[in-house]
Amino acid sequence: MSSLKPITLYSHATGPNPWKVVMLFNELNLPYESKYLQFPDMKKQPYESVNINGRVPAIEDPNTGITIWESGAILEYLVETYDKQNNISFKQGTPEYYAAKQWLHFQMSGQGPYFGQATWFTRFHPEKLESARVRYVNEVRRVSDVLNRALQGKEYLVGGKYSFVDAAFVPWYGIVPAITGDTFDLEKDFPNLNAWLNRIKARPAIAKALKEKADAMAAH
């Protein structure tokens, strides 16, 4: 895809959601350029003309003229536009196609918001609200248990192969140690989940994205 123009990704160094998109760029060998925004700049022009919701990620694809925000929608756009051979996705209309949607929606509605609230009430909320912190840390455990049980006897979530929905869950697990401390042992408590995460992170495209994230955090 060397003839493609770079896709612009609006990103933030520490936020997990943009890195799901970077992982897919790498998997699909798509050229891209990251523009890092500080949180205050997301809530005003010119970025609000890209994403009226004032959050990242968002992409502008000069190859199609499409601008789109919300990380799950971006992932679906990328595989539908650039993975015509279904290397990391599934043929439209098949059971696997809809199962992938199911897991992507679970990631967006279940993992992301609960992990995000656990982070907020553990690290950023101005008052100490232990009941709120405990609630959301328990939700981190619940979501992890769902994944652990779903992965029993399986290498990947859908169709017996690696797909974009496996990658979608990886970035938020990077913040788990900071919000749960030593009360959360992935290897001991959720061995299927832990093995799956390690399997995904070993992929060159994913490892490259994780290194880019570490470099971005150091620079920003």
JOCOR-V898340 format. One record per residue. N is the residue number from 0. PHI is phi in radians with two decimals (999 if undefined). OMEGA is omega in whole degrees, 0 to 359 (NA if undefined). D_LAST is the distance of its C-alpha to the last C-alpha in Angstrom with 1 decimal. Layout:
n = [N/N]
phi = [PHI/PHI]
omega = [OMEGA/OMEGA]
d_last = [D_LAST/D_LAST]
//
This chain:
n = [0/1/2/3/4/5/6/7/8/9/10/11/12/13/14/15/16/17/18/19/20/21/22/23/24/25/26/27/28/29/30/31/32/33/34/35/36/37/38/39/40/41/42/43/44/45/46/47/48/49/50/51/52/53/54/55/56/57/58/59/60/61/62/63/64/65/66/67/68/69/70/71/72/73/74/75/76/77/78/79/80/81/82/83/84/85/86/87/88/89/90/91/92/93/94/95/96/97/98/99/100/101/102/103/104/105/106/107/108/109/110/111/112/113/114/115/116/117/118/119/120/121/122/123/124/125/126/127/128/129/130/131/132/133/134/135/136/137/138/139/140/141/142/143/144/145/146/147/148/149/150/151/152/153/154/155/156/157/158/159/160/161/162/163/164/165/166/167/168/169/170/171/172/173/174/175/176/177/178/179/180/181/182/183/184/185/186/187/188/189/190/191/192/193/194/195/196/197/198/199/200/201/202/203/204/205/206/207/208/209/210/211/212/213/214/215/216/217/218/219]
phi = [999/-1.17/-1.41/-1.31/-1.42/-1.10/-1.46/-1.47/-1.97/-1.53/-2.45/-2.50/-1.07/-1.66/-1.16/-1.17/-1.08/-1.06/-1.33/-1.07/-1.20/-1.04/-1.03/-1.27/-0.93/-1.16/-1.08/-1.67/0.97/-1.66/-1.28/-2.67/-2.29/-1.60/-2.01/-1.52/-2.00/-1.46/-0.96/-1.06/-1.28/-1.27/-1.75/-2.56/-1.20/-1.50/-1.17/-1.10/-1.31/-1.52/-2.36/-1.12/-1.38/1.19/-2.37/-1.96/-1.61/-2.54/-2.27/-2.12/-1.82/-1.22/-1.34/-2.14/1.36/-1.70/-1.98/-2.61/-2.22/1.40/-1.05/-1.13/-1.11/-1.13/-1.06/-1.10/-1.03/-1.11/-1.26/-1.22/-1.56/-2.11/-2.12/-1.13/-1.53/0.97/-1.18/-2.21/-2.54/-2.36/-1.06/-1.03/1.62/-1.44/-1.00/-1.18/-1.04/-1.35/-1.12/-1.12/-1.05/-0.99/-1.22/-1.14/-1.16/-1.13/-1.09/-1.32/-1.69/-1.80/-1.22/-0.97/-1.10/-1.23/-1.13/-1.14/-1.19/-1.07/-1.12/-1.05/-1.34/-1.53/-2.09/-2.13/-1.11/-1.15/-1.84/-1.44/-2.07/-1.10/-1.11/-1.20/-1.03/-1.11/-0.99/-1.37/-1.11/-1.12/-1.20/-1.02/-1.15/-1.11/-1.05/-1.12/-1.15/-1.01/-1.13/-1.06/-1.24/-1.14/-1.59/-1.02/1.27/-2.23/-1.53/-2.43/-1.25/-2.32/1.17/1.23/-2.48/-1.13/-2.53/-1.08/-1.27/-1.10/-1.10/-1.05/-1.47/-1.16/-1.04/-1.17/-1.23/-1.16/-1.70/-1.02/-1.00/-1.25/-1.85/-2.06/1.07/-1.56/-1.46/-2.25/-2.04/-1.02/-1.11/-1.44/-1.48/-2.39/-1.11/-1.16/-1.09/-1.07/-1.11/-1.12/-1.04/-1.12/-1.10/-1.22/-1.14/-1.37/-1.14/-0.96/-1.14/-1.30/-1.03/-1.11/-1.13/-1.13/-1.19/-1.08/-1.11/-1.06/-1.15/-1.14/-1.10/-1.18/-1.48/-2.01]
omega = [184/181/182/172/181/174/178/175/172/195/172/188/187/183/184/192/179/185/169/181/178/179/179/174/181/181/184/180/180/175/180/176/179/172/184/180/169/186/181/183/178/187/181/177/8/187/181/175/175/180/182/178/174/177/175/12/165/177/169/183/181/180/181/184/184/169/184/176/192/190/180/178/179/180/179/177/184/182/180/182/191/178/184/179/179/177/178/179/186/181/182/178/179/175/180/178/181/175/177/175/179/182/177/178/176/178/184/184/184/183/188/182/182/177/179/178/175/177/182/185/175/192/193/183/186/175/177/179/187/181/178/179/182/179/186/173/176/176/174/178/182/178/179/178/176/179/181/179/179/183/178/179/183/175/183/188/190/166/178/178/175/177/183/181/173/181/187/183/191/189/182/178/176/182/184/180/183/184/182/180/182/177/188/182/183/184/183/188/185/188/179/178/182/180/178/178/179/179/181/183/178/178/183/182/181/178/178/179/180/176/178/178/179/179/179/178/179/183/185/NA]
d_last = [30.0/29.2/30.7/28.1/25.7/22.0/21.1/18.3/16.0/14.2/11.4/8.8/6.6/8.8/11.9/14.7/16.6/14.8/15.0/18.7/18.8/17.0/19.6/22.4/21.3/21.5/24.8/26.3/25.1/23.8/21.8/18.7/15.9/12.6/11.5/8.4/9.6/9.1/12.1/14.5/14.3/15.5/18.7/19.9/20.9/20.3/18.5/21.4/23.7/21.9/21.7/24.0/22.7/19.3/17.3/15.6/16.5/18.8/20.1/22.2/24.5/26.3/28.8/30.3/29.3/27.9/25.0/24.5/22.3/22.6/21.3/24.9/26.4/23.9/24.9/28.5/28.2/26.7/29.4/32.2/31.3/30.3/31.9/35.5/36.7/35.3/33.6/31.1/32.9/36.5/39.3/39.6/42.3/42.5/42.2/39.0/37.5/38.0/37.1/33.6/33.3/34.5/31.8/29.0/30.3/30.4/26.7/25.8/28.4/28.7/25.7/22.7/24.1/25.5/22.6/20.4/23.1/23.4/19.7/20.2/23.5/22.4/19.2/18.8/22.3/23.6/27.0/27.8/29.6/30.6/32.7/29.8/27.6/30.5/31.3/28.0/27.6/31.2/30.1/27.5/30.5/32.7/30.5/30.1/33.8/34.4/32.4/34.1/37.5/36.8/35.8/39.0/40.6/38.0/35.3/33.5/33.7/35.8/38.6/38.3/35.5/31.7/30.4/27.4/28.0/27.6/24.0/23.3/23.7/21.4/17.8/19.1/20.9/17.7/17.5/21.2/21.2/19.1/21.6/24.8/24.7/27.8/29.8/28.6/29.6/29.0/31.2/34.0/34.0/32.9/33.9/34.2/30.7/29.2/31.1/30.0/26.3/26.7/28.7/26.1/23.1/25.4/25.6/24.0/22.3/20.8/19.8/18.1/16.0/15.2/14.1/11.9/10.3/10.0/8.6/5.9/5.2/5.7/3.8/0.0]
//
